[in-house]
Amino acid sequence: MHVKKDDIVVVISGKDKGKKGKVIQSFPKESKVLVENINMITKHKKPTQQMQQGGIVRQEGPIDAAKVMLFCEKCNRGVRTGHKFLTDGKKVRYCKKCNETFNN
């Protein structure tokens, strides 16, 4: 997948188009990611031992990874990424627009 946990991403399509957020969790098998404050859904929770008060809870829902782009601070927008190897053999992601590498 082109995005990992703790990456800053921009949503490129859907009801939250243009919003920016941090990736909370990624699900590579389903090709989905969980982004904070994006795709908010309401869940009806029953009272349990851990959560004494039941009720309606708003939480993030998974969004398809193809609908997000990695955010580049230098370009100040969502960008396509590539992979390259550094001189020490480490594989890093980089912005295809400005050649800025992303911290992995």
C-alpha positions, -999 to +999 in steps of 0.1 A: +000+000+000+012+035-007+001+049+027+012+038+062+001+045+098+009+080+109+010+094+074-008+127+066-032+122+037-057+141+016-090+126+005-094+130-033-130+118-038-162+112-019-181+132+007-149+142+025-131+154-006-103+179+001-101+171+038-067+163+054-060+138+082-037+114+098-038+077+091-048+059+123-047+023+110-042+006+076-058-027+064-036-039+036-056-071+028-088-050+023-069-021+008-085+003+033-073+029+057-087+046+088-082+084+088-089+106+118-121+127+114-128+113+079-158+092+070-174+096+104-201+070+111-226+066+140-226+033+159-252+022+184-233+007+214-248-015+241-237-010+277-208-033+287-184-038+316-158-014+301-184+011+289-211+015+315-230+041+295-244+028+262-256+050+234-248+064+200-211+069+193-195+087+164-163+071+150-142+069+119-151+043+093-126+027+069-121+044+035-106+029+004-068+035+001-073+046-036-093+076-024-064+091-005-031+107-015+000+113+006+003+150+016+036+167+007+044+198+029+067+212+002+041+210-026+013+218-001-011+192-017-017+155-023+010+139-045+018+107-062+047+088-047+075+066-059+101+044-043+139+047-045+169+033-028+193+055-009+231+050-009+229+030+023+204+006+007+174+019+025+141+020+006+122+053+009+091+070-006+095+103-025+072+129-040+072+126-078+066+164-081+094+178-060+116+148-052+111+154-015+115+121+005+090+112+032+100+100+066+092+063+070 
